[in-house]
Amino acid sequence: MTTAPQTQEDRVLSLLKRRGMTRISELSKEGITRATVGRMLKKGLVHQLSRGLYQLPDAAIDTHHTLA
């Protein structure tokens, strides 16, 4: 049985769940476009911490966030 290919949005959410936060450059290396991230921002699926740095909206803030 084959699984359906993941959408770019699914891949972004999966990466953010594993990493906590990520940069747009890291997402680009994974084949995720800036347009996808922009649409996800408008939908409220991701939160922009600063220019090029994203996390899930419900992610817990810890000491590493202040370093980023």
Backbone torsions as a table, in degrees:
resi	resn	phi	psi	omega
1	MET	NA	131.6	-179.4
2	THR	-98.2	151.9	177.6
3	THR	-98.7	151.5	178.2
4	ALA	-68.3	142.8	178.7
5	PRO	-63.9	143.3	179.7
6	GLN	-75.2	142.8	174.2
7	THR	-76.9	166.3	176.6
8	GLN	-60.6	-39.0	178.5
9	GLU	-60.8	-43.8	178.6
10	ASP	-60.2	-40.5	-179.6
11	ARG	-66.9	-39.5	177.3
12	VAL	-61.8	-48.3	-179.0
13	LEU	-61.3	-40.2	178.7
14	SER	-64.1	-44.8	178.1
15	LEU	-61.8	-44.2	-178.9
16	LEU	-67.6	-33.2	177.0
17	LYS	-65.8	-35.7	180.0
18	ARG	-78.6	-40.9	-171.8
19	ARG	-97.6	-23.5	-177.2
20	GLY	91.5	-49.2	175.0
21	MET	-151.0	157.9	-179.1
22	THR	-153.6	158.3	179.4
23	ARG	-94.9	155.2	178.9
24	ILE	-61.0	-33.3	179.2
25	SER	-64.1	-37.1	177.7
26	GLU	-69.4	-37.7	177.5
27	LEU	-66.8	-39.1	178.8
28	SER	-61.9	-39.3	178.1
29	LYS	-63.4	-25.6	178.5
30	GLU	-88.7	4.0	177.7
31	GLY	85.1	18.1	-179.6
32	ILE	-98.7	128.5	-175.5
33	THR	-83.5	158.0	175.9
34	ARG	-64.0	-33.1	178.8
35	ALA	-62.3	-40.1	177.7
36	THR	-62.1	-44.8	179.6
37	VAL	-64.0	-40.0	177.5
38	GLY	-61.1	-42.9	177.9
39	ARG	-65.7	-38.1	179.3
40	MET	-66.2	-35.5	175.6
41	LEU	-62.1	-46.8	-179.2
42	LYS	-63.2	-34.7	179.4
43	LYS	-78.8	-12.9	-178.3
44	GLY	82.5	17.7	-179.2
45	LEU	-81.7	-24.7	176.3
46	VAL	-133.3	162.1	-179.9
47	HIS	-123.7	135.1	178.7
48	GLN	-91.8	118.0	179.7
49	LEU	-80.2	-41.5	176.4
50	SER	-159.4	-176.5	-177.5
51	ARG	-59.2	116.0	176.3
52	GLY	80.6	8.1	-178.3
53	LEU	-123.9	125.7	-172.2
54	TYR	-130.2	154.2	174.1
55	GLN	-149.1	171.0	174.9
56	LEU	-72.1	146.5	-177.4
57	PRO	-62.3	-29.8	-177.6
58	ASP	-100.5	15.3	-178.4
59	ALA	-69.8	141.1	177.0
60	ALA	-72.5	142.3	178.7
61	ILE	-95.5	128.6	178.0
62	ASP	-126.9	-172.1	-175.7
63	THR	-65.0	-25.7	-179.6
64	HIS	-69.1	-26.1	179.0
65	HIS	-65.1	-35.1	179.0
66	THR	-69.9	-29.0	176.5
67	LEU	-72.2	-33.7	-179.2
68	ALA	-70.8	NA	NA
